[in-house]
């Protein structure tokens, strides 16, 4: 594995134009994201994302914060410099990327989608997926997303540790290593939660 290596000529953040609460998951296919509160609990987590494509693996440490009305995401270089940030609130996605890296890093909203599709409960995804003719099938340790032609597009697997049982609550997904594989675009993402704090909402 290799970490993302970046030559930084400046440390200023570049604010990108705000976007509506949708992401492109296939060419010409935009999916509306669930609302933050639909996660069902508040969480702060440190995670390590490892993305593999074209036989190369890159790593991105991230901080994730979710409460009832917003999702905040920050990505860092291997030496701790913040290189991207995102806020999803009021049906709008605001993003900032370190100047000069907007063509190098993955789009922050794609990282947001990867995290949300693995964590938010299936009920939160049913309506957005139905709106584009897609659907999700979930078992205790897998999720598969199918398109309108019943072709599997995304496969998600959860690696349970000995201390975590598949029958535990949705928040237990944070205790597992997650593998996200896009079957038609041929890339794979692994998400490891290093630590997290969860609080149930009243």
N, C-alpha and C positions, 0 to 999 in steps of 0.2 A: 504494500500500500504506500501511496505517496500522499502527502498533504498538499492542499492548494498552496502553491508558491506564487507570491505576488510581488512585483516591484512597485513600490508606492512612491510616487513623485509628489503627492500632496495628501493631506489628511482631512480634506474638507468633504462633506457629504453633499451629494447632488440629489435634490428632491425631484422625483419623477412626477409626471402629471397624474392626478388622482384617477382611480379606476372604479367602475362599478363592481359590485360584489359577485363577479363571475370570472372564471378562468377558462382558458382554451385547453381542452384535454385531448382533442384530436383536431386535425385541420378542418376548420369550418364548424366545429362543435364547441359551444361555450356552455359551461355548467355553472349555475348559480350556487353559491356556497350557502350552507345553513347559517343560521344566526348564532352568535357566540353563546347565548344562554342555553341553546339546545344541547350543549355538551352535558349539562345537568349538574355540574359542580365547578368550583373555581380551582385553578391549579397554577403553580409556578414550577417550571422544570428546566433542568439543564440537560441537553441532549447532544449526541454526536451523530451527525448524518454522514454516511459514506455512500457516495454515488459512483456507480460503475457503468461505463459505456466505452465501446471500442477498446476493450481490454485494459482500460485505465481506471484507477480508483482515486477519487478525490474526497477529502474529508472537510466538513464544515461544522464547527461547534456552534450551537444555537442556544438561546435562552427563550423560553416560551412562557407567556403569561396569559391566562384566560380568566375573565370574570363575567358577570352577567351581561355586560353590554359591549365588551370589546375583546379583541385578541391582539396581543403585542408580541412581535417576533424580532429578535436581533441575532445577526450572524457575525462571527468573529474569525479573524485570521488565526493561524496556528500560534502566533505570539501574543494574542489577546487584543488586537486592534479591532474595533467594531467596523465592519465593512458593509453591512447592510442592515436596514431596519424596516419594519412594517407595522402599521396599525390598521386593523379592520374594525370599523365602528360605523353605525348609522348607514349601513349598506354602501360603504365606500372604503376602498383600499388605498391608503397613503403609503408610499415607499420612498426610501432614501438609499442610495448606493454610493460608496466611496468614489470620488471623482476619478474617471478613467477606467472603472471596472464594470461599467454597465454592459459591455459586450463580452466580458470574461465570466462573470458570475451567472448562475441560474437566476431567472426572474423570481423576485421574492414571493410573488403571488403563487408561483408554482410550488415553492417550498411550503407555503401556507396550505395549499391544496393537499400536498403529500401528507402533512401532519394531520389535517382535519379528516381526511378520508380514512385514516387509520384509527382515530380516536373517537370522533363523534358517533353516537349510536346509530344503528341502521334506520331507526324511525326518522331521524333528522335528514337522512339522505333520500328517503323514498320519493317525496314530492319533487325535489330538484332533478333526480334521475328520470322520473316519469315524464317530466316536462320535455325531455329530449328523446324519450322513447327507450331509455336504458333502465337497467335494474341491477340490484345487488343481491347476492346469495351469501349468507353468513353461516358458518358453523362455529364451534367453540374456539378453533384456532386458525380459521381461514376466512377471508372475504374474497369474493370474485365479482367483478363488475362486467356486465354484458351489454353489448350495444343492441340496437333495434333489430339486428339480424341474428341475435342469440350467439354472437361471437364473443368469446372472452377477450377483454381488452386489458384489464388490470387484475392482478392476483396479489393478495396480501396474506402473509403468513405470520403467525405470532409464536415465538419460541418461549415456552413456559419454563421457568426455573422450577427446581424441586419444591420451593416454598410457596409457589403460586399455582392454584388449581384453575382449570378452565371455567369452572362454574361460578367463579367469583364475580363481583360487580364489574361494570364497564370500566371503572377507574383502574382496575387491575391491569388493563392493557399497558399502562405506563410502566409496569414492572417487567415487561417482556421485551425481548429484542424483536423488532418488526422488520420484515422484508417486504418491500413494495416493488413489484415487477410490472413494467409496462410491456405487454406482450407484443404489441404491434410496432412500438418505437424502439424496442430492444435496448432498454436500460433498466438498471436495478438500483434500488436505494435501500440501505439498511439504516434503521433508526434505533439507537441505543439510548435509553434514559439513564443518565448518570445519577441524578437525584431529583426528587420532586416533593412538593408539599401540596396536599389536596385538602380542600375544605368543602363540606357539603353546604348547599344553600338552604336557607330557611324557606 
